[in-house]
Amino acid sequence: MLETYVKNEHADLEAECFTPKLRLVLRSRSEFVEKVFFKAILDKTMIVGFNLPFDLARIAVDWGIADDGGWTLTLSRWFNPKTKTLQEHPYRPRVIYSALNSKTALIHSTRARRSRKKSKDGKFKLWPTGRFLDVRTLLWALRNVSYSLKSSCKEFQTTPKIEHDPTGDVTPEEIRYCLRDVKCTVEVLNAAKVEYDLHPIGKGPDELYSSASVAKGYLEELQITSPRAKFCKRNYAFGISMQGYIGGRAECRIRKCEVPVVPVDFMSQYTTVNELLGNWSVLTAKSVSFKDATQEVRGFLRKIDLDQCYDRELWTKFKFFALVRPHEDILPVRTVYNGMTQNIGINYLTSEQPIWFAGPDIISAIILSGGKIPQIEKAYRMVAHGKQSDLGITNLRSMVKVDANKTSFFKHVIEQRTANEDNKSLHYFLKILASSGSYGLFVELNPDGNVKNLEIKVFSGEDRFTDHPPVIEKPGRWYCPPVGSLITAGGRLLLAVLEASVTKAGGTYLFCDTDSLCIVSSKNGGSLKIPGAAGERVLPWSEVDEIVERFKSLNPYDKGIVQGSILKVHKLNRNKNRERRQLYGYSVAAKRYAIYEKKRGDIEIVEPKAHALGYFHRSEEHTSEL
């Protein structure tokens, strides 16, 4: 069937260089691997596919588990005359891939010996490391969208896939279906190449694994030195800040009760926090130090209240870390809840052993408790010294100029995103760039499967010791725990300020989730009538709008471009005609909730029985003890 098809058909490719039409060539699997695949590796030619790990597995003859936990594929065998058995070819490379997530895999080939003979210099010739490009991963990096081959053809308006359900039989229809997929992959690759070429970054397309890779590429173009190289007494400073590092805050306040709600969220929260704290001055500094500021911080905290948290000028003074001896202080803690569940909670915390916390978390504790100041044992302020002299200039997506000498990357990206709302492609790219370049890269750690049985020095707060961990993690180039820790703590402070403002108004909320709060609110307000929350106000929309408006004072951007408050009433609160509508919410746990509109004719939602209802109050009953 295959031989007949090759004689009668041509390759399904169209290009100026393909005249006349290309003949098809039929090869066995082993012939293809030897004459095409391995030759591509030798020539350092990029090997391309769509969902490439699947394609590579089709041409493998054996597999195993790689040292890093991924998969290793054997592609070539030879007949051993001594054992009279087929064995893995000793002079051919394997292919190894490790899935980072559902969209991305790290793929490389091993540097096997090319023969048993040594070269003139007495060394063995080794295979070069192959270059592999998964077009699906490239599109994910460029657009932050998970495409299938079918949807990518539709998005880029290239030749569509053949609509066909594979049967597994070898028929002309099946062969044509497979060859069309090759054509689709080539055309989508070329479309992705056009988009990739818009980005003036040094990273090759096979080096982009996510939108964060693109963001790193731009930071490299701005010639920013690795933050790790700038810190004085780095190990101690990083050990302090990593002890204070905790992720985003998420909690369920009202459980298994339907309530009227108005969801609100912060605009590009982590990007905004970076700008409020002045982290760009740290990243572009000549050097950074941790300065003893114990007395200064103690005095500063005695003056902090909710109103001062709305003062944008004060936020740059929040860049400190303090050793706290907590006693019923409302602080974030990662511990075991209900005897078995490990989680992070913002609860009353008591500990005999002092713990390092980031400054914004300590300020959150003060305003959430109504003014109780935690006991500060010592404190260090992060101080930036000077400025790099060789900072660069680049153009985002070849359209937006960024000069690291004159402007903050975080600030400029948000301002240009707002200024280019009419350019959908550029607006969307800048939105993704702002998010991906503002947080994760500063806490990036990658397991290194090539290092084993290594003794390491551990710096954790005040503790220093040696260890032999089973997995060694290698920090990324932009790894900077002080910045990463302050970013998430700053995000939690914004939520704390919002929570305190709602509480001050007599209201409450259904849940919070990283950058959002779902406020219990209706058009005209009222009072809650659920167990445990009798007397809590249902805030009217007008009071929610007043709280939102108050965050206008924290807007760190050019007011002529980015207007209004950094807290937004979520677009879900308006229908397709932009009219305000009443929403309802129902939550069962942190990050387990539904927000919906009730219309005439909808199924009536019946409240659960009273014993199933729950309302969370912070009290001594929820005290966390370490």
C-alpha positions as CSV (number, residue, x, y, z in Angstrom):
1,M,0.0,0.0,0.0
2,L,2.8,2.4,1.0
3,E,4.9,1.6,-2.1
4,T,1.9,2.1,-4.4
5,Y,1.0,5.5,-2.8
6,V,4.6,6.7,-3.1
7,K,4.6,5.9,-6.9
8,N,1.4,7.7,-7.6
9,E,1.3,10.7,-5.2
10,H,3.5,13.7,-4.4
11,A,4.4,15.5,-1.2
12,D,1.6,17.8,0.1
13,L,3.8,20.9,0.3
14,E,3.7,24.1,-1.6
15,A,6.7,26.5,-1.9
16,E,8.5,28.3,-4.7
17,C,11.5,26.0,-4.3
18,F,9.4,22.9,-4.8
19,T,9.0,22.9,-8.6
20,P,8.2,20.4,-9.9
21,K,6.3,18.8,-7.0
22,L,8.4,16.9,-4.6
23,R,8.5,13.1,-4.9
24,L,7.7,11.1,-1.8
25,V,10.4,8.8,-0.4
26,L,9.6,5.7,1.5
27,R,12.0,4.6,4.2
28,S,12.0,2.0,6.9
29,R,12.0,3.3,10.5
30,S,15.7,2.3,11.0
31,E,16.7,3.8,7.7
32,F,15.0,7.1,8.6
33,V,16.7,7.2,12.0
34,E,20.1,6.6,10.5
35,K,20.0,8.7,7.3
36,V,17.7,11.5,8.3
37,F,17.3,11.8,12.1
38,F,20.9,11.2,13.3
39,K,22.3,13.2,10.3
40,A,20.2,16.2,11.5
41,I,21.7,15.9,15.0
42,L,25.2,15.8,13.4
43,D,24.5,18.8,11.3
44,K,23.0,20.6,14.3
45,T,19.8,21.0,12.3
46,M,16.7,21.8,14.3
47,I,14.2,18.9,14.5
48,V,10.7,20.1,14.6
49,G,7.3,18.6,15.4
50,F,3.9,19.6,16.9
51,N,3.6,17.8,20.3
52,L,7.1,16.6,19.6
53,P,7.5,14.1,22.5
54,F,4.7,12.0,21.0
55,D,6.4,12.0,17.6
56,L,9.7,11.0,19.0
57,A,8.1,8.1,20.9
58,R,6.8,6.7,17.6
59,I,10.3,6.2,16.2
60,A,11.8,4.8,19.5
61,V,12.5,1.1,19.9
62,D,12.9,1.1,23.7
63,W,12.5,3.5,26.6
64,G,13.5,4.0,30.2
65,I,13.3,6.5,33.1
66,A,15.9,9.3,32.9
67,D,17.9,10.5,35.9
68,D,15.8,13.6,36.1
69,G,12.6,11.7,36.2
70,G,11.8,12.2,32.6
71,W,11.9,9.6,29.7
72,T,14.8,8.3,27.8
73,L,14.2,6.9,24.3
74,T,16.4,4.4,22.4
75,L,16.3,4.9,18.7
76,S,18.9,2.5,17.3
77,R,19.9,-1.2,17.9
78,W,22.6,-3.4,16.5
79,F,23.0,-7.2,16.4
80,N,25.7,-8.4,18.8
81,P,27.3,-11.4,17.2
82,K,28.7,-12.6,20.6
83,T,25.3,-12.7,22.3
84,K,23.3,-13.1,19.1
85,T,20.8,-10.6,20.4
86,L,19.7,-7.1,19.4
87,Q,21.0,-4.5,21.8
88,E,21.0,-0.7,22.1
89,H,23.6,0.7,19.7
90,P,26.5,1.9,21.8
91,Y,27.6,4.7,19.4
92,R,24.2,6.3,18.8
93,P,22.6,9.0,21.1
94,R,19.4,8.6,23.0
95,V,16.7,11.3,23.2
96,I,15.6,12.4,26.6
97,Y,12.6,14.5,27.4
98,S,11.1,15.8,30.7
99,A,7.7,17.3,30.9
100,L,7.6,20.6,32.8
101,N,3.8,20.8,32.5
102,S,1.1,19.8,30.0
103,K,2.4,22.3,27.4
104,T,6.2,22.1,27.7
105,A,8.9,19.5,27.7
106,L,12.7,19.8,27.9
107,I,14.1,17.7,25.0
108,H,17.8,16.9,24.3
109,S,19.9,14.1,22.9
110,T,22.8,12.5,24.8
111,R,26.4,13.1,23.9
112,A,27.3,9.5,23.1
113,R,30.6,8.4,21.6
114,R,30.5,8.3,17.8
115,S,32.9,5.3,17.6
116,R,35.2,3.1,19.7
117,K,38.2,4.8,18.2
118,K,39.9,7.9,19.7
119,S,40.9,10.9,17.6
120,K,44.4,12.1,17.2
121,D,44.3,14.2,20.4
122,G,43.5,11.0,22.3
123,K,39.9,11.9,23.0
124,F,36.7,10.3,21.9
125,K,34.5,12.1,19.3
126,L,31.1,12.8,20.8
127,W,27.8,13.5,19.2
128,P,26.6,17.1,19.4
129,T,23.5,17.9,21.5
130,G,20.5,17.9,19.2
131,R,18.2,20.9,18.8
132,F,14.5,20.2,19.2
133,L,11.6,22.5,18.6
134,D,8.1,21.7,19.6
135,V,5.9,24.2,17.8
136,R,3.2,23.7,20.4
137,T,5.6,24.9,23.1
138,L,6.7,27.9,20.9
139,L,3.2,29.1,20.5
140,W,2.6,28.7,24.2
141,A,5.6,30.9,24.9
142,L,4.6,33.5,22.4
143,R,0.9,33.7,23.1
144,N,0.3,32.0,26.5
145,V,-2.4,29.9,24.8
146,S,-2.4,26.1,24.6
147,Y,-3.1,25.3,20.9
148,S,-3.7,22.0,19.2
149,L,-2.6,21.5,15.6
150,K,-6.2,22.0,14.5
151,S,-6.8,25.2,16.5
152,S,-3.4,26.6,15.5
153,C,-4.2,26.1,11.8
154,K,-7.5,28.0,12.4
155,E,-5.8,30.8,14.4
156,F,-3.1,31.4,11.8
157,Q,-5.4,30.7,8.8
158,T,-3.1,28.1,7.3
159,T,-4.1,24.9,5.5
160,P,-6.6,23.0,7.9
161,K,-6.2,19.5,9.1
162,I,-8.2,16.8,7.3
163,E,-11.4,16.0,9.2
164,H,-10.9,12.3,9.7
165,D,-11.1,9.8,12.5
166,P,-8.0,7.5,12.4
167,T,-8.8,3.8,12.0
168,G,-5.3,2.4,12.5
169,D,-5.4,0.7,9.1
170,V,-2.9,1.5,6.3
171,T,-5.1,3.1,3.6
172,P,-4.7,6.0,1.2
173,E,-7.0,8.0,3.3
174,E,-4.8,7.4,6.4
175,I,-1.6,8.2,4.6
176,R,-3.1,11.4,3.2
177,Y,-4.3,12.4,6.7
178,C,-0.8,11.9,8.1
179,L,1.0,13.8,5.3
180,R,-1.5,16.7,5.7
181,D,-0.4,16.9,9.4
182,V,3.2,17.4,8.2
183,K,2.1,20.2,5.9
184,C,0.1,21.8,8.7
185,T,3.0,21.7,11.0
186,V,5.3,23.3,8.4
187,E,2.9,26.1,7.8
188,V,2.1,26.8,11.4
189,L,5.9,26.7,12.1
190,N,6.4,29.4,9.4
191,A,3.6,31.5,10.9
192,A,5.1,31.2,14.4
193,K,8.5,32.1,12.9
194,V,7.0,35.4,11.6
195,E,5.7,36.2,15.1
196,Y,8.9,35.1,16.8
197,D,10.9,37.4,14.6
198,L,9.0,40.4,16.0
199,H,10.9,39.9,19.3
200,P,14.5,41.3,19.3
201,I,15.7,38.8,21.8
202,G,18.8,36.5,21.8
203,K,17.0,33.3,22.8
204,G,16.4,30.9,19.9
205,P,12.8,29.6,19.3
206,D,13.9,26.2,20.8
207,E,14.9,28.0,24.0
208,L,11.5,29.5,24.7
209,Y,9.4,27.4,27.0
210,S,6.8,29.9,28.3
211,S,6.0,33.6,28.3
212,A,8.5,33.9,31.2
213,S,11.3,32.8,28.7
214,V,10.3,35.8,26.5
215,A,10.3,38.1,29.5
216,K,13.8,36.9,30.5
217,G,14.9,37.4,26.9
218,Y,13.9,41.1,27.1
219,L,15.6,41.6,30.5
220,E,18.8,40.1,29.0
221,E,18.5,42.6,26.1
222,L,18.3,45.4,28.7
223,Q,21.7,44.0,29.9
224,I,20.6,43.7,33.5
225,T,23.2,41.8,35.6
226,S,21.9,38.7,37.4
227,P,20.5,39.9,40.7
228,R,22.4,37.2,42.6
229,A,25.7,38.9,41.6
230,K,24.7,42.2,43.2
231,F,24.0,41.1,46.8
232,C,26.5,41.6,49.6
233,K,26.5,38.7,52.1
234,R,24.2,36.9,49.7
235,N,23.8,33.6,51.5
236,Y,22.6,35.1,54.7
237,A,20.3,37.6,52.9
238,F,18.8,34.9,50.7
239,G,18.3,32.6,53.7
240,I,16.4,35.3,55.5
241,S,14.1,36.1,52.6
242,M,13.4,32.5,51.7
243,Q,12.2,31.9,55.2
244,G,9.8,34.7,54.7
245,Y,8.7,33.6,51.2
246,I,5.1,32.4,51.0
247,G,2.9,32.3,47.9
248,G,-0.4,33.9,47.1
249,R,-3.2,34.1,49.7
250,A,-6.4,32.2,49.1
251,E,-9.2,31.4,51.6
252,C,-12.9,30.7,51.9
253,R,-14.6,33.0,54.5
254,I,-18.3,32.0,54.0
255,R,-18.8,28.3,53.4
256,K,-21.8,26.5,51.8
257,C,-24.0,29.6,51.8
258,E,-25.3,31.5,48.8
259,V,-24.7,35.3,49.2
260,P,-24.9,38.3,46.9
261,V,-21.5,39.4,45.8
262,V,-19.4,42.0,44.0
263,P,-16.0,40.5,42.9
264,V,-13.2,43.0,42.7
265,D,-9.5,42.5,41.8
266,F,-6.2,44.4,41.6
267,M,-4.9,45.5,38.2
268,S,-1.8,43.4,37.3
269,Q,-1.2,42.9,41.0
270,Y,2.5,41.7,41.0
271,T,3.6,44.2,38.4
272,T,1.9,47.0,40.5
273,V,3.5,45.7,43.7
274,N,6.9,45.8,42.0
275,E,6.4,49.4,41.1
276,L,5.0,50.4,44.5
277,L,7.9,48.8,46.3
278,G,10.5,50.3,43.9
279,N,12.0,46.9,43.0
280,W,13.3,48.2,39.6
281,S,15.9,50.2,41.5
282,V,17.1,46.9,43.1
283,L,17.3,45.0,39.8
284,T,19.2,47.8,38.1
285,A,21.5,48.8,41.1
286,K,25.2,48.4,41.0
287,S,25.0,46.5,44.3
288,V,22.5,45.7,47.0
289,S,23.0,45.2,50.8
290,F,20.9,44.3,53.8
291,K,21.4,47.2,56.3
292,D,20.6,46.8,60.0
293,A,17.4,48.7,60.6
294,T,16.1,47.3,63.9
295,Q,15.4,50.5,65.7
296,E,14.2,52.3,62.6
297,V,11.7,49.5,61.7
298,R,10.4,49.4,65.3
299,G,9.7,53.1,65.2
300,F,8.2,52.9,61.7
301,L,5.8,50.2,62.7
302,R,4.6,52.1,65.7
303,K,3.2,54.8,63.3
304,I,1.6,52.5,60.7
305,D,-2.1,52.3,60.4
306,L,-4.7,51.5,57.7
307,D,-4.8,55.1,56.4
308,Q,-1.0,55.2,55.9
309,C,-1.2,52.1,53.8
310,Y,-3.0,54.2,51.2
311,D,0.1,56.5,51.0
312,R,2.0,55.5,47.9
313,E,5.2,57.2,49.0
314,L,5.4,55.0,52.1
315,W,5.5,51.8,50.1
316,T,9.1,52.1,49.2
317,K,9.9,51.9,52.9
318,F,8.2,48.5,53.1
319,K,11.3,46.7,51.7
320,F,12.6,45.2,54.9
321,F,12.7,41.8,56.6
322,A,12.2,41.3,60.4
323,L,12.8,38.5,62.8
324,V,9.5,38.2,64.7
325,R,8.7,36.4,67.9
326,P,5.0,35.9,67.2
327,H,2.4,35.8,70.0
328,E,-1.1,35.6,68.7
329,D,-0.2,37.8,65.7
330,I,-2.1,37.5,62.4
331,L,0.7,36.2,60.1
332,P,1.0,33.8,57.2
333,V,2.1,30.3,58.2
334,R,2.8,27.2,56.3
335,T,1.9,24.3,58.6
336,V,-0.3,21.2,59.1
337,Y,-3.9,21.9,59.5
338,N,-6.5,19.4,60.9
339,G,-3.7,17.0,61.6
340,M,-3.0,16.0,58.0
341,T,-3.4,18.8,55.5
342,Q,-0.4,21.0,54.7
343,N,-1.4,24.5,53.7
344,I,-0.8,28.2,54.1
345,G,-3.1,30.2,56.3
346,I,-3.4,33.8,57.6
347,N,-4.1,33.0,61.2
348,Y,-3.2,33.9,64.8
349,L,0.3,32.6,65.1
350,T,2.3,31.9,68.3
351,S,5.9,30.5,68.2
352,E,8.7,30.3,70.8
353,Q,11.2,30.3,68.0
354,P,11.5,33.6,66.2
355,I,10.7,33.6,62.4
356,W,11.7,35.9,59.6
357,F,8.9,37.7,57.8
358,A,8.8,40.2,54.9
359,G,7.9,43.8,55.9
360,P,4.5,43.9,54.0
361,D,3.4,40.8,56.0
362,I,4.2,42.5,59.3
363,I,2.3,45.6,58.3
364,S,-0.7,43.3,57.3
365,A,-0.6,41.8,60.7
366,I,-0.9,45.3,62.3
367,I,-3.8,46.5,60.3
368,L,-5.7,43.2,60.4
369,S,-5.4,43.1,64.3
370,G,-6.4,46.7,64.7
371,G,-3.0,47.9,65.7
372,K,-1.2,45.1,67.5
373,I,2.5,45.3,66.7
374,P,4.5,42.0,66.6
375,Q,7.6,41.7,68.7
376,I,10.6,42.5,66.5
377,E,13.9,40.9,67.5
378,K,15.9,42.4,64.7
379,A,15.3,43.9,61.2
380,Y,17.2,44.5,58.0
381,R,16.3,46.9,55.2
382,M,17.1,46.1,51.6
383,V,19.2,49.0,50.2
384,A,20.1,49.6,46.5
385,H,23.5,51.3,45.9
386,G,24.1,53.2,42.6
387,K,23.0,52.1,39.2
388,Q,24.4,49.9,36.5
389,S,26.3,52.0,33.9
390,D,25.8,49.7,31.0
391,L,22.0,49.3,30.9
392,G,20.5,48.7,27.5
393,I,17.6,49.6,25.2
394,T,15.1,47.2,23.4
395,N,11.8,47.3,21.6
396,L,9.0,45.1,22.9
397,R,7.5,43.2,20.0
398,S,9.4,45.6,17.7
399,M,7.0,48.3,18.6
400,V,7.5,49.6,22.2
401,K,10.8,51.1,23.1
402,V,12.2,50.5,26.6
403,D,15.2,52.3,27.9
404,A,16.4,50.7,31.2
405,N,18.3,53.9,32.0
406,K,15.2,56.1,31.9
407,T,12.2,54.0,32.9
408,S,11.0,51.1,35.0
409,F,10.3,48.0,32.9
410,F,7.3,47.2,35.1
411,K,5.8,50.7,34.9
412,H,6.4,51.1,31.2
413,V,4.8,47.8,30.2
414,I,1.6,48.5,32.0
415,E,1.4,52.1,30.7
416,Q,2.0,50.9,27.1
417,R,-0.5,48.1,27.5
418,T,-3.2,50.7,28.4
419,A,-2.1,53.1,25.7
420,N,-2.4,50.4,23.0
421,E,-5.8,48.9,23.9
422,D,-6.9,49.3,20.2
423,N,-4.0,47.1,19.0
424,K,-5.3,43.8,20.3
425,S,-2.2,41.7,19.5
426,L,0.2,44.2,21.2
427,H,-2.2,44.8,24.1
428,Y,-2.5,41.1,24.8
429,F,1.3,40.5,24.5
430,L,2.1,43.3,26.9
431,K,-0.5,41.9,29.4
432,I,1.2,38.5,29.3
433,L,4.7,40.0,29.5
434,A,3.8,42.1,32.5
435,S,2.5,39.0,34.4
436,S,5.3,36.6,33.4
437,G,8.1,39.1,33.9
438,S,7.1,40.4,37.3
439,Y,7.3,37.4,39.7
440,G,8.0,33.8,38.9
441,L,11.5,34.2,37.4
442,F,12.7,35.7,40.8
443,V,12.0,32.4,42.6
444,E,12.9,30.0,39.8
445,L,14.6,26.8,41.0
446,N,15.1,23.8,38.6
447,P,15.9,20.2,39.8
448,D,19.3,19.1,38.5
449,G,19.2,15.4,37.9
450,N,22.9,15.3,37.0
451,V,24.1,16.1,40.5
452,K,23.8,13.4,43.3
453,N,25.1,12.8,46.7
454,L,26.3,16.3,47.1
455,E,26.9,18.0,50.4
456,I,25.3,21.4,50.5
457,K,25.4,24.4,52.9
458,V,21.9,25.5,54.0
459,F,21.1,29.0,55.0
460,S,17.6,29.4,56.5
461,G,17.0,32.5,58.6
462,E,19.3,32.3,61.6
463,D,20.2,28.6,61.0
464,R,23.2,27.3,59.1
465,F,23.9,23.6,58.5
466,T,25.0,21.0,56.0
467,D,22.7,18.5,54.3
468,H,22.7,15.7,51.6
469,P,19.3,16.2,49.8
470,P,18.1,13.6,47.3
471,V,17.4,16.4,44.8
472,I,19.6,19.4,44.1
473,E,17.8,22.5,42.8
474,K,19.7,24.9,40.5
475,P,18.6,28.6,40.7
476,G,17.7,30.3,37.5
477,R,19.6,33.4,36.3
478,W,17.1,35.8,37.7
479,Y,16.7,34.0,41.1
480,C,16.4,36.7,43.8
481,P,14.5,35.6,46.9
482,P,14.4,39.1,48.5
483,V,12.5,40.5,45.5
484,G,10.3,37.4,45.1
485,S,9.4,37.3,48.8
486,L,8.5,41.0,48.9
487,I,6.3,40.7,45.8
488,T,4.0,38.0,47.2
489,A,4.0,39.7,50.6
490,G,3.1,43.0,48.9
491,G,0.2,41.3,47.2
492,R,-1.0,40.0,50.5
493,L,-0.7,43.5,52.0
494,L,-3.0,44.9,49.2
495,L,-5.6,42.2,50.1
496,A,-5.2,43.0,53.8
497,V,-5.8,46.7,53.2
498,L,-8.9,45.8,51.2
499,E,-10.1,43.3,53.8
500,A,-9.6,45.9,56.6
501,S,-11.5,48.5,54.6
502,V,-14.4,46.1,54.1
503,T,-14.4,45.1,57.7
504,K,-14.2,48.8,58.8
505,A,-17.4,49.4,56.8
506,G,-19.1,46.5,58.7
507,G,-19.0,44.2,55.7
508,T,-17.5,40.8,54.9
509,Y,-16.4,38.7,51.9
510,L,-17.1,35.3,50.4
511,F,-13.5,34.4,49.5
512,C,-10.2,35.9,48.5
513,D,-7.9,34.5,45.8
514,T,-4.4,35.9,45.2
515,D,-5.4,39.3,43.7
516,S,-9.2,39.3,44.2
517,L,-11.8,39.7,46.9
518,C,-15.4,38.7,46.5
519,I,-17.3,41.2,48.7
520,V,-20.7,40.4,50.0
521,S,-22.7,43.2,48.4
522,S,-26.1,44.0,46.7
523,K,-27.5,47.0,45.0
524,N,-29.2,48.4,48.1
525,G,-27.3,46.5,50.9
526,G,-28.8,44.9,53.9
527,S,-27.8,42.4,56.5
528,L,-26.6,38.7,56.4
529,K,-29.0,36.1,57.8
530,I,-26.7,33.1,57.9
531,P,-25.5,31.1,61.0
532,G,-22.4,32.7,62.5
533,A,-22.6,36.0,60.7
534,A,-25.8,37.5,62.0
535,G,-25.5,41.3,61.9
536,E,-22.7,41.4,59.2
537,R,-23.7,44.0,56.6
538,V,-24.3,43.3,53.0
539,L,-22.6,46.4,51.6
540,P,-24.5,48.4,49.0
541,W,-22.8,48.8,45.6
542,S,-22.2,52.5,46.4
543,E,-20.0,51.7,49.4
544,V,-18.0,49.1,47.4
545,D,-17.4,51.7,44.8
546,E,-16.1,54.1,47.5
547,I,-13.6,51.4,48.7
548,V,-12.5,50.8,45.1
549,E,-12.0,54.5,44.6
550,R,-9.8,54.8,47.6
551,F,-7.1,52.7,46.0
552,K,-6.7,55.4,43.4
553,S,-4.1,56.9,45.7
554,L,-1.9,53.8,45.2
555,N,-1.8,54.1,41.4
556,P,2.0,54.3,40.6
557,Y,1.5,54.8,36.8
558,D,1.3,57.9,34.6
559,K,-2.2,59.3,35.4
560,G,-2.5,60.6,31.9
561,I,-2.3,57.0,30.6
562,V,-3.4,54.7,33.4
563,Q,-6.3,56.4,35.1
564,G,-8.3,55.6,38.1
565,S,-7.8,53.0,40.8
566,I,-5.6,50.0,40.9
567,L,-8.6,48.1,42.3
568,K,-11.3,47.3,39.8
569,V,-14.9,46.2,40.0
570,H,-14.6,43.0,37.9
571,K,-16.1,43.1,34.4
572,L,-18.2,40.1,35.4
573,N,-20.4,42.6,37.4
574,R,-21.7,44.0,34.1
575,N,-23.7,42.2,31.4
576,K,-23.0,42.4,27.6
577,N,-24.8,45.7,27.5
578,R,-22.4,47.1,30.2
579,E,-25.3,47.3,32.7
580,R,-24.5,46.5,36.4
581,R,-26.0,43.2,37.4
582,Q,-26.4,41.3,40.7
583,L,-24.2,38.3,41.1
584,Y,-24.3,35.6,43.7
585,G,-21.5,33.4,45.0
586,Y,-21.2,30.0,46.6
587,S,-17.9,28.6,48.0
588,V,-17.0,25.3,49.6
589,A,-13.2,25.8,50.2
590,A,-10.3,27.9,49.1
591,K,-10.2,28.2,45.3
592,R,-13.5,26.2,45.1
593,Y,-16.2,28.6,44.3
594,A,-18.8,29.6,41.8
595,I,-20.0,33.1,40.8
596,Y,-23.3,33.3,38.9
597,E,-26.3,35.4,37.9
598,K,-29.8,34.3,38.8
599,K,-32.4,34.9,36.1
600,R,-36.1,34.3,35.9
601,G,-36.7,30.7,35.1
602,D,-33.4,29.5,36.6
603,I,-33.5,26.6,39.0
604,E,-34.0,27.9,42.5
605,I,-30.9,27.3,44.7
606,V,-31.9,25.9,48.1
607,E,-29.7,26.7,51.0
608,P,-28.2,23.7,52.8
609,K,-29.3,22.9,56.4
610,A,-28.0,25.0,59.1
611,H,-25.4,22.4,60.4
612,A,-23.7,22.4,57.0
613,L,-23.2,26.2,57.0
614,G,-19.9,27.7,58.0
615,Y,-18.5,31.2,58.6
616,F,-14.8,31.7,59.3
617,H,-13.8,34.0,62.1
618,R,-10.2,34.5,63.1
619,S,-10.1,33.6,66.8
620,E,-7.9,31.8,69.3
621,E,-9.7,28.6,68.2
622,H,-7.8,29.0,64.9
623,T,-4.4,29.8,66.5
624,S,-1.5,28.2,64.7
625,E,1.3,27.0,67.0
626,L,4.8,26.0,65.9
